[in-house]
Amino acid sequence: MKTRGKPVDISAINVSELEYWIRESSDRQNAIKCQALIALTKNVSVTSVCTVLDITRETLRQWRKRISDEGVEGLTVKKGK
């Protein structure tokens, strides 16, 4: 039997706001981040999201934290990084 990890906190993810941002932003990288977070709200596993996007669990955790702390604007690439 496959074991599942701890539940991921997705309470800060506003799907409609992310979908709007995808439509309005021309930045493909931000759209990918939004799609990853939306997938979590649709019960796609963290492992699956990370595998499909070829990202680490830590990266996805950071995106969730930025959404929680700063809203959608937190997903934009920071200057100097």
ABEGO torsion letter per residue (X at the ends): XBBBBBBBBAAABBAAAAAAAAAABABAAAAAAAAAAAAAAAGBBAAAAAAAAGBBAAAAAAAAAAAAAAEAAAABBBBGX
